[in-house]
Amino acid sequence: MSGRFAASNQVAIVGYAQSQIRRNAGRALGSLAVDTARDAIRDAGLTVDQIDGFVSSSLLPSAAGRGVEDGVNIVSSNWLAQHLGATPRYAAGFDGIGQLPGSVVLGVNAVASGAADYVLVHRALHNPKGRYHGNPMREARGAQQWVAPQGFFGPLAMIALPYNEYLQRFGARRESMHGVVVEARKNGARIPWSFWHDRPLSAAEYLAAPTLFDPVCRYDCDIPVDGVAAFVLTSAERAKDLPHRPVYIAGYASAAPSRARLPLHWPLDDILDGGAAMARRLWAHAGIVAEDVDLPQVYDGFSPFVWFWLEVLGLCPVGEAHRFVANGGIDSDRDGSIPVLSGGGALGNGRMHGVPQMLECYLQLSQRAGDRQRTAAQLGLACHSSPHYGGAVVYSAEPY
Amino acid sequence: MTATRPLPVPDEQSGPFWAAAAHHVLKVARCARCDVLSLPPDLVCPHCGSTDPKFTFTRISGDGAIRSWTVVRQAFLPGFDEDVPFMLVDVELAAQPGLRMIGRLLDGVEAGVGIGDAVVAGFEDLTPEVAVPAFRLAR
């Protein structure tokens, strides 16, 4: 069995919209999603009645145990289709992790199979009032009974353990992480819709921040925001008649489930081994090798993910990412570097869960990045979540 | 009065674990079919795939080695505000290669720790009936 995607380069992104990314949008998330979806459909040169497929993931990534309310703190595909007045043949939600690549995969497969002709992929993120991860739990039931009574709870504890394991194993220092965060904020500061527009971060500011869950400080975490992005997918054939240069989906991969663990327990070996296995399938699926990718956009919802992704993708040797970054290896303004955060990522835009990575691939490969345009980019890679947990999609400027 | 920490709610599967912990004894689920330990116990044995693992809780020493740690300086759960900062350790238990457990290190945040350092089980008494497994440095 070949690992190559049978529909490689047969489906393309043909339009997009990205809302402003704000701590508080000042309006309902559902309204913002409808406006953003309409903008994306218009951008693709289409009308709502032509959109016959809707895909998304609606996870609210807060550990606070809040209930979800469609249209208020999440927006599902069905909610969006209903409020656009659309009558899709296909509407689906992805309920795994790596929500954006997972949604794109649903959309690509729907177009490739003929289940839908024009698919809207959207992601709507909300910053609820109150403490984002603060949880009033008094009784720890089910899986939580094994960790919460001990005080192991929430995403910062989750990432702190493998991050420290990495520092100890490879002799890295947490101070070296400023290279990741400063790079993300530098690029995010250049993006008009970013929450961090015009607000770069200095190394001194990074290093002055106290740790919250050692070795993690606040700047290692993306900031929760209100924001919506939407993309339109269709076949490569139909894309020829639309206004913008298509960007083709060459292949994708999601991580396989790792071994059963305590809730949120991510030992470093699970991340690196699971991520490397996912990367091997990814290259086979897209029919490329790592060196072919000139615009890898790695996920950075927590800064250590950048080191982990660099290594599992083979962009630098295992255990070397901290030195690779310190030596300017990811500086988007330096010739010969690998611009893995040129789109600002999550640290430079806000908690948009994989959107900045996908959007940067689309904007650069479609030649729509304006004064941020990088002329050489031909093959992009958009990653989301932890390498052993999420997924990635390969985008191409030309079908091959 | 300050908020109390979350208390475990034992269920059909976890009951023996918490009953033993209350007496400061660490017991871990062992699959009746493949004899391998699981923490936490799952509906399906993660080692042999049995859907009827008939777990029995086996006393283990609680000896182990530190694989990672973090110092928690901000509590997201009630009842921990007066405990911060505290240290959590990710421990590989000696009872079985790859068997990991996360708990507080009761020696405090100033205790110098390193990867591979030996620990033994300790317990925190939260109420007269409930104790939570934790660790202490073996040295």
Interface residues (C-beta under 8 A of the other chain):
Chain A: A63 R131 H133 G134 N135 P136 M137 R138 E139 A140 R141 G142 A143 Q144 Q145 W146 V147 A148 P149 Q150 G151 F152 F153 G154 L156 A157 A160 L161 P162 N164 E165 Q168 R169 P210 T211 L212 F213 D214 P215 V216 R259 A260 R261 L262 H265 P267 L268
Chain B: A3 T4 R5 P6 L7 P8 V9 P10 D11 S14 W18 S38 L39 P40 D42 P46 R67 S68 W69 T70 V71 V72 R73 Q74 A75 F76 L77 P78 F80 D83 F86 L88 D90 R100 M101 I102 G103 R104 G114 I115 L126 V130 V132 P133 A134
